[in-house]
């Protein structure tokens, strides 16, 4: 399957500073690294962890700027050259665990 046309920018709710407000603005679409996939997110939610990041009321520092919604589902639209477990066009789930070898296919 050929890779779909990927835009250079996307719209997102961005946390620019602790305590808000959220900024609805265009941000660059990142290119996937060698061991990463790029997912066109179709569904996501805001969980309480996102609210902690916005409010700054947890013991971990928040890396800003931040786009919340770290759990969701979508379609793979790009992948790095080291990725072999998913293909462009696959439907995938996105978990809160990052930098792990765990994956979920839908």
C-alpha positions, 0 to 999 in steps of 0.5 A: 500500500502506498503512503497517503498524502501527509499534510505539513501542519495539523490542528491541536489543543496545545498546553503552552504553560502550566495552568493554561489556557489551551491554545487551539492552533496549527502545529507541524506534523512530525516525521516518524523516526526510524523506529516510530509510526505516524498515526492519523488519530481518529478517536482520542480522549482527555484523561485525568493525567492530561488535566494534571499536566495542564494544572501542574499538580503532579510530582513530574515536570510537564514537558511544554508545549504539550498536546494531550490525548495520549490514548486513542485509535487511528490509522498508520500513515507513515513508518520508519525504516526499522518498523516491521510489525505494522504497515501503512493502512493498519488500524492501531490503538495508542496506549499511554506507555511510550517507548515500549515494545508493547503494541495493540492492533484493532 
